[in-house]
């Protein structure tokens, strides 16, 4: 299996380029009508969710400890797609998880 190189992120949030890509795909985030390229990656201590919105040409980054990311994935049945369904843009920023407690990922956890 060939490993994907991590996205090169520019902007106010610097992200370590020495990370392993777990998942990368075009995705619709929240109520946004435009697709974004979304990457989930990790390094030794952190997990990153990075979105590149091609219309605004901006990167958005959520950074968390790997243990937090692991718990999120476990709650979403190890599904990156279900995890991405939790995300939304707010005020132009890729900033939080929507309806966190009500989402189907968390009903049985």
C-alpha angles and dihedrals in degrees: 000000000000117000119229116233112241119258114263104240124207129184138062095321112070114206124196109252091209096087138116118242111230098176138357127178145136109268142173109235120206115311092336110127093206125079121242129199105242126195129187112197141156143204130191096294109010143054121212134201108196126184127191113198106201096199095055091028090224133136120220121195135196112190124190140160112275091244090058091049091049091053091049092051092047090052088051092051091255089295117142089193092057090048091053090050087065093060129091140167117245122190089349094307130110090229120141152006113266124225088355097174096040097048117112090241090069103039094091100032 
